[in-house]
């Protein structure tokens, strides 16, 4: 009977860790969104700055392309990060359900 109690205790600790990880993922998203707004604000300010100065046409096009690529890469990295967060939350929730089922059967 002692081994069953040890197993239950171990599963309860694992469940708490999964729940903590699951809940901590919720705070990541607003931080990332605010960082993206800041990044795109900086890009917009830079775009505004380069539009007020006389640049050679080739350099102006290169700067605009650079800003565009920076914005696209930021959006792609945000998408990949969000997908990873969702995948992690799904895996944690699945493990929590497995633990719940195991503990209910004990």
Backbone as JSON Lines, residues from 0, in Angstrom:
{"i":0,"aa":"X","n":[0.83,-1.19,0.0],"ca":[0.0,0.0,0.0],"c":[0.87,1.26,0.0]}
{"i":1,"aa":"X","n":[2.05,1.17,0.57],"ca":[2.95,2.31,0.66],"c":[3.41,2.77,-0.72]}
{"i":2,"aa":"X","n":[3.62,1.82,-1.62],"ca":[4.06,2.18,-2.97],"c":[2.95,2.91,-3.73]}
{"i":3,"aa":"X","n":[1.72,2.54,-3.48],"ca":[0.6,3.22,-4.13],"c":[0.5,4.65,-3.64]}
{"i":4,"aa":"X","n":[0.7,4.86,-2.35],"ca":[0.69,6.23,-1.81],"c":[1.83,7.06,-2.37]}
{"i":5,"aa":"X","n":[3.0,6.43,-2.52],"ca":[4.14,7.13,-3.11],"c":[3.84,7.51,-4.56]}
{"i":6,"aa":"X","n":[3.22,6.59,-5.29],"ca":[2.86,6.86,-6.68],"c":[1.84,7.99,-6.77]}
{"i":7,"aa":"X","n":[0.85,7.98,-5.89],"ca":[-0.15,9.04,-5.87],"c":[0.5,10.39,-5.57]}
{"i":8,"aa":"X","n":[1.4,10.39,-4.61],"ca":[2.1,11.63,-4.24],"c":[2.93,12.15,-5.41]}
{"i":9,"aa":"X","n":[3.62,11.24,-6.08],"ca":[4.44,11.61,-7.23],"c":[3.57,12.16,-8.35]}
{"i":10,"aa":"X","n":[2.44,11.51,-8.62],"ca":[1.54,11.97,-9.67],"c":[0.92,13.32,-9.33]}
{"i":11,"aa":"X","n":[0.6,13.53,-8.06],"ca":[0.05,14.83,-7.65],"c":[1.07,15.95,-7.82]}
{"i":12,"aa":"X","n":[2.32,15.67,-7.5],"ca":[3.38,16.68,-7.71],"c":[3.57,16.98,-9.2]}
{"i":13,"aa":"X","n":[3.55,15.91,-10.02],"ca":[3.68,16.11,-11.46],"c":[2.5,16.9,-12.0]}
{"i":14,"aa":"X","n":[1.31,16.61,-11.48],"ca":[0.11,17.34,-11.91],"c":[0.24,18.83,-11.57]}
{"i":15,"aa":"X","n":[0.72,19.13,-10.38],"ca":[0.91,20.54,-9.97],"c":[1.92,21.23,-10.88]}
{"i":16,"aa":"X","n":[2.99,20.54,-11.23],"ca":[3.99,21.12,-12.13],"c":[3.41,21.35,-13.52]}
{"i":17,"aa":"X","n":[2.62,20.41,-14.01],"ca":[1.97,20.57,-15.32],"c":[1.0,21.75,-15.28]}
{"i":18,"aa":"X","n":[0.23,21.85,-14.19],"ca":[-0.73,22.95,-14.07],"c":[-0.01,24.29,-14.01]}
{"i":19,"aa":"X","n":[1.1,24.33,-13.29],"ca":[1.88,25.57,-13.21],"c":[2.42,25.96,-14.59]}
{"i":20,"aa":"X","n":[2.96,25.0,-15.32],"ca":[3.45,25.28,-16.67],"c":[2.34,25.68,-17.61]}
{"i":21,"aa":"X","n":[1.2,25.03,-17.47],"ca":[0.04,25.34,-18.32],"c":[-0.42,26.78,-18.08]}
{"i":22,"aa":"X","n":[-0.52,27.17,-16.81],"ca":[-0.99,28.52,-16.48],"c":[0.04,29.59,-16.8]}
{"i":23,"aa":"X","n":[1.32,29.27,-16.71],"ca":[2.35,30.28,-16.98],"c":[2.41,30.64,-18.46]}
{"i":24,"aa":"X","n":[1.93,29.74,-19.33],"ca":[1.92,30.04,-20.76],"c":[0.97,31.19,-21.08]}
{"i":25,"aa":"X","n":[-0.04,31.4,-20.24],"ca":[-1.0,32.48,-20.48],"c":[-0.37,33.86,-20.33]}
{"i":26,"aa":"X","n":[0.63,33.99,-19.46],"ca":[1.25,35.29,-19.26],"c":[2.27,35.61,-20.34]}
{"i":27,"aa":"X","n":[2.7,34.61,-21.08],"ca":[3.7,34.82,-22.13],"c":[3.1,35.61,-23.29]}
{"i":28,"aa":"X","n":[1.88,35.29,-23.67],"ca":[1.27,35.87,-24.86],"c":[1.14,37.4,-24.78]}
{"i":29,"aa":"X","n":[0.59,37.98,-23.71],"ca":[0.5,39.46,-23.66],"c":[1.87,40.13,-23.72]}
{"i":30,"aa":"X","n":[2.88,39.53,-23.12],"ca":[4.22,40.11,-23.16],"c":[4.76,40.11,-24.59]}
{"i":31,"aa":"X","n":[4.52,39.03,-25.32],"ca":[4.98,38.97,-26.7],"c":[4.25,39.96,-27.58]}
{"i":32,"aa":"X","n":[2.95,40.1,-27.37],"ca":[2.17,41.03,-28.17],"c":[2.64,42.46,-27.92]}
{"i":33,"aa":"X","n":[2.86,42.82,-26.66],"ca":[3.32,44.18,-26.38],"c":[4.72,44.41,-26.96]}
{"i":34,"aa":"X","n":[5.56,43.4,-26.94],"ca":[6.89,43.54,-27.55],"c":[6.77,43.72,-29.06]}
{"i":35,"aa":"X","n":[5.83,43.03,-29.68],"ca":[5.62,43.19,-31.12],"c":[5.13,44.6,-31.45]}
{"i":36,"aa":"X","n":[4.2,45.12,-30.63],"ca":[3.73,46.49,-30.86],"c":[4.89,47.48,-30.76]}
{"i":37,"aa":"X","n":[5.75,47.29,-29.77],"ca":[6.92,48.15,-29.62],"c":[7.83,48.04,-30.84]}
{"i":38,"aa":"X","n":[8.09,46.81,-31.29],"ca":[8.95,46.6,-32.45],"c":[8.38,47.25,-33.69]}
{"i":39,"aa":"X","n":[7.07,47.06,-33.94],"ca":[6.47,47.65,-35.13],"c":[6.36,49.17,-34.99]}
{"i":40,"aa":"X","n":[6.24,49.67,-33.77],"ca":[6.28,51.12,-33.57],"c":[7.63,51.69,-33.95]}
{"i":41,"aa":"X","n":[8.68,50.98,-33.57],"ca":[10.03,51.41,-33.93],"c":[10.22,51.35,-35.45]}
{"i":42,"aa":"X","n":[9.72,50.28,-36.08],"ca":[9.82,50.19,-37.54],"c":[9.04,51.32,-38.22]}
{"i":43,"aa":"X","n":[7.86,51.64,-37.7],"ca":[7.07,52.72,-38.28],"c":[7.77,54.06,-38.1]}
{"i":44,"aa":"X","n":[8.37,54.27,-36.93],"ca":[9.11,55.51,-36.7],"c":[10.3,55.6,-37.66]}
{"i":45,"aa":"X","n":[10.99,54.51,-37.84],"ca":[12.12,54.5,-38.77],"c":[11.65,54.76,-40.19]}
{"i":46,"aa":"X","n":[10.53,54.15,-40.57],"ca":[9.98,54.38,-41.9],"c":[9.59,55.85,-42.07]}
{"i":47,"aa":"X","n":[9.0,56.43,-41.01],"ca":[8.67,57.85,-41.05],"c":[9.9,58.72,-41.18]}
{"i":48,"aa":"X","n":[10.96,58.34,-40.48],"ca":[12.21,59.1,-40.56],"c":[12.81,59.05,-41.96]}
{"i":49,"aa":"X","n":[12.87,57.86,-42.54],"ca":[13.51,57.77,-43.86],"c":[12.68,58.44,-44.94]}
{"i":50,"aa":"X","n":[11.37,58.6,-44.69],"ca":[10.55,59.26,-45.7],"c":[10.71,60.78,-45.67]}
{"i":51,"aa":"X","n":[11.28,61.33,-44.59],"ca":[11.44,62.78,-44.49],"c":[12.79,63.26,-45.02]}
{"i":52,"aa":"X","n":[13.69,62.34,-45.27],"ca":[15.05,62.69,-45.72],"c":[15.18,62.33,-47.19]}
{"i":53,"aa":"X","n":[15.9,63.16,-47.92],"ca":[16.18,62.87,-49.32],"c":[17.23,61.78,-49.41]}
{"i":54,"aa":"X","n":[16.86,60.65,-49.95],"ca":[17.76,59.53,-50.11],"c":[17.91,59.23,-51.6]}
{"i":55,"aa":"X","n":[19.01,58.69,-51.99],"ca":[19.09,58.18,-53.37],"c":[18.04,57.07,-53.53]}
{"i":56,"aa":"X","n":[17.44,56.99,-54.7],"ca":[16.32,56.08,-54.92],"c":[16.68,54.63,-54.57]}
{"i":57,"aa":"X","n":[17.84,54.18,-54.97],"ca":[18.26,52.8,-54.68],"c":[18.37,52.53,-53.19]}
{"i":58,"aa":"X","n":[18.93,53.48,-52.44],"ca":[19.08,53.32,-51.0],"c":[17.71,53.34,-50.31]}
{"i":59,"aa":"X","n":[16.82,54.22,-50.78],"ca":[15.47,54.29,-50.21],"c":[14.74,52.96,-50.41]}
{"i":60,"aa":"X","n":[14.83,52.4,-51.58],"ca":[14.19,51.11,-51.85],"c":[14.81,50.02,-50.98]}
{"i":61,"aa":"X","n":[16.13,50.05,-50.83],"ca":[16.8,49.06,-49.98],"c":[16.35,49.18,-48.53]}
{"i":62,"aa":"X","n":[16.21,50.41,-48.02],"ca":[15.76,50.61,-46.65],"c":[14.31,50.14,-46.45]}
{"i":63,"aa":"X","n":[13.47,50.42,-47.42],"ca":[12.07,49.98,-47.33],"c":[12.0,48.46,-47.36]}
{"i":64,"aa":"X","n":[12.79,47.83,-48.21],"ca":[12.81,46.37,-48.27],"c":[13.34,45.8,-46.95]}
{"i":65,"aa":"X","n":[14.35,46.43,-46.38],"ca":[14.89,45.99,-45.1],"c":[13.83,46.07,-44.0]}
{"i":66,"aa":"X","n":[13.08,47.17,-43.96],"ca":[12.01,47.32,-42.97],"c":[10.93,46.27,-43.19]}
{"i":67,"aa":"X","n":[10.58,46.03,-44.44],"ca":[9.57,45.02,-44.78],"c":[10.03,43.63,-44.33]}
{"i":68,"aa":"X","n":[11.27,43.28,-44.6],"ca":[11.8,41.98,-44.2],"c":[11.86,41.84,-42.68]}
{"i":69,"aa":"X","n":[12.22,42.91,-41.99],"ca":[12.24,42.87,-40.53],"c":[10.83,42.63,-39.98]}
{"i":70,"aa":"X","n":[9.85,43.3,-40.55],"ca":[8.47,43.12,-40.11],"c":[7.96,41.72,-40.38]}
{"i":71,"aa":"X","n":[8.25,41.2,-41.57],"ca":[7.81,39.84,-41.91],"c":[8.48,38.81,-41.02]}
{"i":72,"aa":"X","n":[9.77,38.97,-40.78],"ca":[10.46,38.0,-39.93],"c":[9.95,38.07,-38.49]}
{"i":73,"aa":"X","n":[9.58,39.26,-38.03],"ca":[9.01,39.39,-36.68],"c":[7.66,38.68,-36.6]}
{"i":74,"aa":"X","n":[6.84,38.83,-37.63],"ca":[5.54,38.16,-37.64],"c":[5.69,36.64,-37.71]}
{"i":75,"aa":"X","n":[6.64,36.17,-38.51],"ca":[6.87,34.73,-38.6],"c":[7.36,34.18,-37.26]}
{"i":76,"aa":"X","n":[8.27,34.88,-36.62],"ca":[8.76,34.4,-35.32],"c":[7.65,34.43,-34.27]}
{"i":77,"aa":"X","n":[6.77,35.42,-34.32],"ca":[5.64,35.45,-33.4],"c":[4.72,34.26,-33.65]}
{"i":78,"aa":"X","n":[4.46,33.96,-34.93],"ca":[3.61,32.82,-35.27],"c":[4.21,31.51,-34.75]}
{"i":79,"aa":"X","n":[5.5,31.31,-34.99],"ca":[6.17,30.08,-34.55],"c":[6.12,29.96,-33.03]}
{"i":80,"aa":"X","n":[6.35,31.07,-32.34],"ca":[6.32,31.06,-30.88],"c":[4.92,30.78,-30.36]}
{"i":81,"aa":"X","n":[3.92,31.39,-30.97],"ca":[2.53,31.14,-30.54],"c":[2.15,29.68,-30.79]}
{"i":82,"aa":"X","n":[2.56,29.14,-31.94],"ca":[2.26,27.74,-32.23],"c":[2.94,26.82,-31.21]}
{"i":83,"aa":"X","n":[4.16,27.15,-30.82],"ca":[4.87,26.35,-29.81],"c":[4.16,26.45,-28.46]}
{"i":84,"aa":"X","n":[3.69,27.64,-28.1],"ca":[2.95,27.79,-26.84],"c":[1.69,26.96,-26.84]}
{"i":85,"aa":"X","n":[0.97,26.99,-27.94],"ca":[-0.27,26.22,-28.04],"c":[0.03,24.72,-27.97]}
{"i":86,"aa":"X","n":[1.04,24.29,-28.69],"ca":[1.42,22.88,-28.68],"c":[1.82,22.43,-27.27]}
{"i":87,"aa":"X","n":[2.56,23.27,-26.58],"ca":[2.98,22.96,-25.22],"c":[1.78,22.87,-24.29]}
{"i":88,"aa":"X","n":[0.85,23.83,-24.43],"ca":[-0.35,23.8,-23.58],"c":[-1.17,22.54,-23.84]}
{"i":89,"aa":"X","n":[-1.28,22.13,-25.09],"ca":[-2.04,20.92,-25.42],"c":[-1.37,19.69,-24.78]}
{"i":90,"aa":"X","n":[-0.05,19.6,-24.88],"ca":[0.66,18.46,-24.3],"c":[0.53,18.44,-22.78]}
{"i":91,"aa":"X","n":[0.64,19.61,-22.15],"ca":[0.5,19.67,-20.7],"c":[-0.91,19.29,-20.27]}
{"i":92,"aa":"X","n":[-1.91,19.78,-20.99],"ca":[-3.3,19.45,-20.65],"c":[-3.56,17.95,-20.82]}
{"i":93,"aa":"X","n":[-3.01,17.36,-21.88],"ca":[-3.17,15.92,-22.1],"c":[-2.55,15.14,-20.96]}
{"i":94,"aa":"X","n":[-1.36,15.54,-20.54],"ca":[-0.7,14.83,-19.42],"c":[-1.51,15.02,-18.14]}
{"i":95,"aa":"X","n":[-2.07,16.19,-17.92],"ca":[-2.89,16.42,-16.73],"c":[-4.12,15.51,-16.76]}
{"i":96,"aa":"X","n":[-4.73,15.34,-17.92],"ca":[-5.89,14.45,-18.04],"c":[-5.48,13.0,-17.77]}
{"i":97,"aa":"X","n":[-4.3,12.6,-18.27],"ca":[-3.81,11.24,-18.01],"c":[-3.62,11.02,-16.51]}
{"i":98,"aa":"X","n":[-3.05,12.0,-15.84],"ca":[-2.83,11.89,-14.39],"c":[-4.17,11.84,-13.67]}
{"i":99,"aa":"X","n":[-5.12,12.68,-14.08],"ca":[-6.45,12.66,-13.46],"c":[-7.08,11.28,-13.6]}
{"i":100,"aa":"X","n":[-6.99,10.69,-14.8],"ca":[-7.56,9.36,-15.02],"c":[-6.85,8.29,-14.18]}
{"i":101,"aa":"X","n":[-5.54,8.41,-14.07],"ca":[-4.77,7.44,-13.27],"c":[-5.14,7.56,-11.81]}
{"i":102,"aa":"X","n":[-5.22,8.78,-11.3],"ca":[-5.57,8.98,-9.89],"c":[-7.01,8.55,-9.6]}
{"i":103,"aa":"X","n":[-7.9,8.73,-10.57],"ca":[-9.29,8.31,-10.36],"c":[-9.39,6.79,-10.29]}
{"i":104,"aa":"X","n":[-8.5,6.09,-10.98],"ca":[-8.52,4.63,-10.96],"c":[-7.87,4.02,-9.75]}
{"i":105,"aa":"X","n":[-7.15,4.81,-8.97],"ca":[-6.45,4.26,-7.78],"c":[-7.38,4.11,-6.59]}
